[in-house]
Amino acid sequence: MVRSTVGKSLFNLIELDVTELDRYPDGIGDIYERKIDGMIIHNVFSQEEVSGVTAQLLSSEPPLQGKMLNNAYVFGQALIVSDPDLRQYFEESVNFRSGCQKLFSGARDFETRVTDVLSTVSGSRPVEVPTVPGGYTYTPATSRVLREGQFIPPHCGNQFLHGLPQYWHLSKIVELEDQLSYFVMLNPPEAGGELVLYDLEWADTKDGKVKGGQSVESVIEDYEQLPIQLQAGDMLLFDGGRIWHRVSPVQGTTPRITIGGFTAFSRKRTKVYYWS
């Protein structure tokens, strides 16, 4: 059953089961047009599926390569931290896609499942991972492991798009401004680790500052906020380009593990792309 909104006084987030997605056939367009702020989609993967994936990621020999990056252990190479020429990024994308297939070998294939879910709310637009001439494909997602005390500081997607050469090609085919964020919760922590949305938008900030010249980091906790905690197998699709957000510190010994990235319309809004 669809629960119409979460935190209605602050954000309009639709909460529903994956089997009910056909009620929002253009949900991605609805977010872009600000009819809603996002969707919490339950049961995208089953508990059994994500348990198997989590066990592999936490094993001594996971099928994906990982490294510490900005207070998190990350599997996969994100575009924003890649080399400007993207050569290593695209090489890592090949490894990630192959490793991700192995990671989800006991579950539904990750890319196929994400493509199917996004296609249901794409307004009948094809959903794809973007490619470049020569056959290279962008990375469809990255996975992050946050352990006790680790967190992700306040940010919004739009702040990463200006002046970064890594986005040159993508900007030619994708509407990057106000792109959406998506992720699947693989393993929720015992406590903490909430995604916190703030009543502060990119349009209200400039060069990391709010009106009056104060830095976003110094005043953001003064803004109204909405914490969101997903269950294993849930997906969140939300207006992460516009809305400032963070992940609160994880509490307890159970790590917070997610996998996801970004999604956006193509330049002419004839397709939907997703990547990380």
QUICOR-V234807 format. One record per pair of residues at least 12 apart in sequence whose C-alpha atoms are under 8 Angstrom apart, sorted by the first residue. I is the first residue (numbers start at 0). J is the second residue. D is the distance in Angstrom with one decimal. If there is no record, write none. Layout:
<<I & J & D> <I & J & D>>
//
This chain:
<<0 & 15 & 6.3> <0 & 16 & 7.0> <0 & 19 & 7.5> <1 & 13 & 7.5> <1 & 14 & 6.0> <1 & 15 & 4.5> <1 & 16 & 7.1> <1 & 19 & 7.3> <2 & 14 & 5.2> <2 & 15 & 6.1> <6 & 225 & 6.8> <9 & 198 & 7.0> <9 & 223 & 7.8> <9 & 224 & 7.7> <9 & 225 & 7.4> <10 & 35 & 7.9> <10 & 36 & 6.2> <10 & 225 & 7.9> <11 & 35 & 5.2> <11 & 36 & 5.2> <11 & 37 & 7.0> <12 & 35 & 6.2> <12 & 36 & 5.5> <12 & 37 & 4.8> <12 & 38 & 5.3> <12 & 39 & 6.9> <13 & 35 & 7.3> <13 & 37 & 6.3> <13 & 38 & 4.7> <13 & 39 & 6.1> <14 & 38 & 5.8> <14 & 39 & 4.6> <14 & 40 & 6.1> <14 & 41 & 7.7> <15 & 38 & 7.6> <15 & 39 & 6.4> <15 & 40 & 5.3> <15 & 41 & 6.2> <16 & 40 & 5.5> <16 & 41 & 4.6> <16 & 42 & 6.4> <17 & 40 & 5.5> <17 & 41 & 5.7> <17 & 42 & 6.0> <17 & 43 & 5.9> <17 & 116 & 7.7> <20 & 119 & 6.5> <20 & 120 & 6.8> <21 & 119 & 6.3> <21 & 120 & 7.1> <23 & 120 & 5.9> <24 & 119 & 6.0> <24 & 120 & 4.4> <24 & 121 & 6.5> <24 & 122 & 5.4> <24 & 123 & 7.5> <25 & 119 & 7.9> <25 & 120 & 4.7> <25 & 121 & 5.1> <25 & 122 & 4.0> <25 & 123 & 7.6> <26 & 120 & 4.7> <26 & 121 & 6.5> <26 & 122 & 7.4> <27 & 120 & 5.9> <27 & 121 & 5.7> <27 & 122 & 7.5> <28 & 121 & 7.1> <28 & 122 & 7.1> <30 & 237 & 7.3> <30 & 238 & 6.6> <31 & 177 & 7.7> <31 & 238 & 7.7> <36 & 237 & 5.9> <36 & 238 & 5.7> <37 & 235 & 7.4> <37 & 236 & 5.4> <37 & 237 & 3.9> <37 & 238 & 6.1> <38 & 235 & 5.8> <38 & 236 & 5.2> <38 & 237 & 6.2> <39 & 233 & 7.1> <39 & 234 & 6.0> <39 & 235 & 4.7> <39 & 236 & 6.6> <40 & 233 & 5.6> <40 & 234 & 5.1> <40 & 235 & 6.2> <40 & 236 & 7.9> <41 & 230 & 7.8> <41 & 232 & 6.8> <41 & 233 & 4.4> <41 & 234 & 6.5> <42 & 231 & 8.0> <42 & 232 & 5.2> <42 & 233 & 5.3> <42 & 234 & 7.9> <43 & 112 & 7.8> <43 & 116 & 7.7> <43 & 183 & 7.9> <43 & 232 & 5.5> <43 & 233 & 5.6> <43 & 234 & 6.4> <44 & 107 & 7.7> <44 & 231 & 7.9> <44 & 232 & 4.4> <44 & 233 & 7.0> <45 & 231 & 7.8> <45 & 232 & 5.6> <46 & 231 & 6.2> <46 & 232 & 6.2> <48 & 103 & 7.8> <48 & 105 & 6.8> <48 & 106 & 5.0> <48 & 107 & 7.6> <48 & 232 & 8.0> <49 & 106 & 7.8> <49 & 185 & 5.3> <49 & 186 & 7.3> <49 & 231 & 6.8> <49 & 232 & 6.2> <50 & 185 & 7.4> <50 & 186 & 7.6> <51 & 103 & 8.0> <51 & 105 & 6.9> <51 & 106 & 7.8> <52 & 102 & 5.9> <52 & 103 & 6.1> <52 & 105 & 7.8> <52 & 106 & 7.9> <52 & 185 & 7.5> <53 & 185 & 6.4> <53 & 186 & 6.7> <53 & 256 & 7.6> <55 & 102 & 6.6> <56 & 102 & 7.6> <61 & 102 & 7.8> <62 & 98 & 5.1> <62 & 99 & 7.2> <62 & 101 & 6.4> <62 & 102 & 6.0> <63 & 75 & 7.1> <63 & 94 & 7.7> <63 & 95 & 6.3> <63 & 98 & 5.1> <63 & 99 & 6.8> <63 & 102 & 7.6> <64 & 95 & 7.7> <69 & 151 & 8.0> <70 & 145 & 7.7> <70 & 149 & 6.0> <70 & 150 & 6.7> <70 & 151 & 7.2> <71 & 143 & 6.3> <71 & 144 & 5.9> <71 & 145 & 5.3> <71 & 146 & 7.8> <71 & 149 & 6.8> <71 & 150 & 7.5> <71 & 151 & 7.9> <72 & 143 & 5.7> <72 & 144 & 5.1> <72 & 145 & 6.7> <73 & 141 & 6.9> <73 & 142 & 5.7> <73 & 143 & 4.6> <73 & 144 & 6.4> <74 & 141 & 5.7> <74 & 142 & 5.0> <74 & 143 & 6.4> <75 & 91 & 7.1> <75 & 92 & 7.4> <75 & 95 & 5.8> <75 & 138 & 7.8> <75 & 140 & 7.5> <75 & 141 & 5.0> <75 & 142 & 6.7> <76 & 88 & 6.2> <76 & 91 & 6.3> <76 & 92 & 7.1> <76 & 138 & 7.4> <76 & 141 & 6.8> <76 & 275 & 7.8> <77 & 138 & 7.4> <77 & 140 & 7.8> <77 & 141 & 6.6> <77 & 275 & 5.2> <78 & 138 & 8.0> <78 & 165 & 6.6> <78 & 166 & 7.8> <78 & 275 & 6.0> <79 & 159 & 7.3> <79 & 163 & 8.0> <79 & 165 & 6.7> <79 & 166 & 8.0> <81 & 165 & 7.0> <82 & 165 & 7.1> <83 & 163 & 7.9> <83 & 164 & 5.5> <83 & 165 & 4.8> <84 & 165 & 7.0> <85 & 165 & 6.7> <88 & 137 & 8.0> <89 & 135 & 6.2> <89 & 136 & 6.6> <89 & 137 & 6.4> <89 & 138 & 7.5> <91 & 138 & 8.0> <92 & 136 & 6.9> <92 & 137 & 6.2> <92 & 138 & 4.8> <93 & 136 & 7.6> <93 & 138 & 7.9> <95 & 138 & 7.1> <96 & 138 & 7.2> <96 & 139 & 7.7> <110 & 139 & 7.2> <114 & 126 & 6.0> <114 & 127 & 7.0> <121 & 271 & 6.9> <124 & 269 & 5.9> <124 & 270 & 5.0> <124 & 271 & 6.4> <125 & 269 & 7.5> <125 & 270 & 5.1> <125 & 271 & 6.2> <126 & 270 & 6.0> <126 & 271 & 4.7> <126 & 272 & 5.7> <126 & 273 & 7.6> <127 & 270 & 7.5> <127 & 271 & 6.4> <127 & 272 & 5.0> <127 & 273 & 6.5> <128 & 272 & 5.4> <128 & 273 & 5.2> <128 & 274 & 6.0> <129 & 169 & 8.0> <129 & 272 & 6.1> <129 & 273 & 7.1> <129 & 274 & 7.2> <137 & 274 & 6.1> <137 & 275 & 7.4> <138 & 274 & 5.5> <138 & 275 & 5.6> <139 & 259 & 7.6> <139 & 260 & 7.0> <139 & 273 & 6.2> <139 & 274 & 4.2> <139 & 275 & 5.6> <140 & 258 & 6.3> <140 & 259 & 4.6> <140 & 260 & 4.9> <140 & 261 & 7.9> <140 & 274 & 5.7> <140 & 275 & 4.7> <141 & 258 & 5.5> <141 & 259 & 5.7> <141 & 260 & 6.5> <141 & 275 & 6.2> <142 & 256 & 7.0> <142 & 257 & 5.5> <142 & 258 & 4.0> <142 & 259 & 6.5> <143 & 255 & 7.9> <143 & 256 & 5.6> <143 & 257 & 5.5> <143 & 258 & 6.4> <144 & 254 & 6.4> <144 & 255 & 5.7> <144 & 256 & 4.6> <144 & 257 & 6.8> <145 & 249 & 6.8> <145 & 254 & 5.5> <145 & 255 & 5.1> <145 & 256 & 6.5> <146 & 249 & 6.1> <146 & 250 & 7.9> <146 & 252 & 7.0> <146 & 253 & 7.0> <146 & 254 & 4.6> <146 & 255 & 6.4> <147 & 248 & 7.1> <147 & 249 & 4.8> <147 & 250 & 5.1> <147 & 251 & 5.6> <147 & 252 & 6.0> <147 & 253 & 7.5> <147 & 254 & 6.8> <148 & 248 & 5.0> <148 & 249 & 5.2> <148 & 250 & 6.2> <149 & 248 & 5.1> <149 & 249 & 5.8> <150 & 192 & 7.0> <150 & 245 & 7.8> <150 & 246 & 5.4> <150 & 247 & 5.4> <150 & 248 & 4.4> <150 & 249 & 6.5> <151 & 245 & 5.5> <151 & 246 & 4.8> <151 & 247 & 6.8> <151 & 248 & 7.7> <152 & 244 & 7.9> <152 & 245 & 5.1> <152 & 246 & 6.6> <152 & 247 & 7.9> <153 & 216 & 7.0> <153 & 243 & 6.3> <153 & 244 & 5.2> <153 & 245 & 4.4> <153 & 246 & 7.7> <154 & 243 & 5.3> <154 & 244 & 5.6> <154 & 245 & 6.3> <155 & 201 & 7.0> <155 & 239 & 5.8> <155 & 240 & 5.3> <155 & 241 & 6.2> <155 & 242 & 5.9> <155 & 243 & 4.6> <155 & 244 & 6.2> <156 & 177 & 7.2> <156 & 178 & 7.0> <156 & 179 & 7.9> <156 & 180 & 7.9> <156 & 239 & 5.7> <156 & 240 & 3.9> <156 & 241 & 6.8> <157 & 175 & 7.9> <157 & 176 & 6.1> <157 & 177 & 6.1> <157 & 178 & 7.5> <157 & 201 & 6.8> <157 & 240 & 4.8> <157 & 241 & 6.5> <158 & 201 & 7.5> <158 & 240 & 8.0> <160 & 175 & 7.3> <160 & 176 & 7.5> <171 & 266 & 7.4> <172 & 265 & 5.6> <172 & 266 & 5.4> <173 & 263 & 6.6> <173 & 264 & 6.0> <173 & 265 & 4.2> <173 & 266 & 5.0> <173 & 272 & 7.4> <174 & 263 & 6.2> <174 & 264 & 5.6> <174 & 265 & 5.7> <174 & 266 & 5.3> <175 & 263 & 6.7> <176 & 240 & 7.0> <177 & 238 & 7.1> <177 & 239 & 7.4> <177 & 240 & 4.3> <177 & 241 & 5.5> <178 & 238 & 7.0> <178 & 239 & 6.9> <178 & 240 & 5.0> <178 & 241 & 7.9> <178 & 261 & 6.8> <178 & 262 & 6.1> <178 & 263 & 5.0> <178 & 264 & 7.9> <179 & 236 & 6.9> <179 & 237 & 5.7> <179 & 238 & 4.8> <179 & 239 & 5.2> <179 & 240 & 5.7> <179 & 261 & 5.6> <179 & 262 & 5.2> <179 & 263 & 6.1> <180 & 235 & 7.9> <180 & 236 & 5.8> <180 & 237 & 5.5> <180 & 238 & 6.4> <180 & 239 & 5.0> <180 & 240 & 7.2> <180 & 259 & 7.8> <180 & 260 & 5.9> <180 & 261 & 4.4> <180 & 262 & 6.1> <181 & 234 & 7.0> <181 & 235 & 5.5> <181 & 236 & 4.4> <181 & 237 & 6.6> <181 & 259 & 5.5> <181 & 260 & 5.5> <181 & 261 & 5.7> <181 & 262 & 7.0> <182 & 234 & 5.6> <182 & 235 & 5.6> <182 & 236 & 6.9> <182 & 257 & 6.4> <182 & 258 & 5.4> <182 & 259 & 3.8> <182 & 260 & 6.2> <183 & 231 & 7.9> <183 & 232 & 6.3> <183 & 233 & 5.6> <183 & 234 & 4.3> <183 & 235 & 6.6> <183 & 257 & 5.6> <183 & 258 & 5.4> <183 & 259 & 6.1> <184 & 229 & 6.4> <184 & 230 & 6.5> <184 & 231 & 5.2> <184 & 232 & 5.6> <184 & 233 & 5.6> <184 & 234 & 6.4> <184 & 256 & 6.4> <184 & 257 & 4.6> <184 & 258 & 6.8> <185 & 231 & 5.1> <185 & 232 & 5.9> <185 & 233 & 8.0> <185 & 255 & 7.8> <185 & 256 & 5.3> <185 & 257 & 5.2> <185 & 258 & 7.2> <186 & 230 & 7.7> <186 & 231 & 5.5> <186 & 254 & 7.0> <186 & 255 & 5.5> <186 & 256 & 4.9> <186 & 257 & 6.9> <187 & 228 & 7.8> <187 & 229 & 7.0> <187 & 230 & 6.2> <187 & 231 & 6.1> <187 & 253 & 7.6> <187 & 254 & 7.1> <187 & 255 & 5.0> <187 & 256 & 6.6> <188 & 249 & 6.6> <188 & 250 & 7.0> <188 & 251 & 7.1> <188 & 252 & 7.7> <188 & 253 & 5.0> <188 & 254 & 5.3> <188 & 255 & 4.8> <189 & 249 & 8.0> <189 & 250 & 6.5> <189 & 251 & 5.7> <189 & 252 & 7.4> <189 & 253 & 5.8> <190 & 249 & 6.4> <190 & 250 & 5.0> <190 & 251 & 6.5> <191 & 247 & 6.0> <191 & 248 & 5.8> <191 & 249 & 4.6> <191 & 250 & 5.2> <192 & 228 & 7.5> <192 & 246 & 5.6> <192 & 247 & 4.8> <192 & 248 & 5.3> <192 & 249 & 4.4> <192 & 250 & 7.2> <192 & 255 & 6.6> <193 & 226 & 5.6> <193 & 227 & 5.3> <193 & 228 & 5.0> <193 & 229 & 8.0> <193 & 246 & 5.5> <193 & 247 & 5.4> <193 & 248 & 7.9> <194 & 226 & 5.6> <194 & 227 & 5.1> <194 & 228 & 6.5> <194 & 244 & 7.0> <194 & 245 & 5.8> <194 & 246 & 4.6> <194 & 247 & 6.6> <195 & 224 & 6.4> <195 & 225 & 5.5> <195 & 226 & 4.2> <195 & 227 & 6.2> <195 & 244 & 5.4> <195 & 245 & 5.3> <195 & 246 & 6.0> <195 & 247 & 7.0> <196 & 224 & 5.4> <196 & 225 & 5.1> <196 & 226 & 6.3> <196 & 227 & 7.9> <196 & 242 & 6.8> <196 & 243 & 6.3> <196 & 244 & 4.5> <196 & 245 & 6.9> <197 & 219 & 7.5> <197 & 222 & 6.2> <197 & 223 & 5.9> <197 & 224 & 4.4> <197 & 225 & 6.5> <197 & 242 & 6.7> <197 & 243 & 5.6> <197 & 244 & 5.8> <198 & 222 & 5.8> <198 & 223 & 5.4> <198 & 224 & 6.0> <198 & 242 & 7.4> <198 & 243 & 7.6> <199 & 219 & 7.8> <199 & 222 & 7.0> <199 & 242 & 6.2> <199 & 243 & 5.8> <200 & 241 & 5.2> <200 & 242 & 4.7> <200 & 243 & 5.8> <201 & 240 & 7.6> <201 & 241 & 5.1> <201 & 242 & 6.4> <201 & 243 & 6.9> <202 & 241 & 7.4> <259 & 275 & 7.2> <260 & 273 & 7.1> <260 & 274 & 5.7> <260 & 275 & 4.4> <261 & 273 & 5.4> <261 & 274 & 5.4> <261 & 275 & 5.9> <262 & 274 & 6.5>>
//
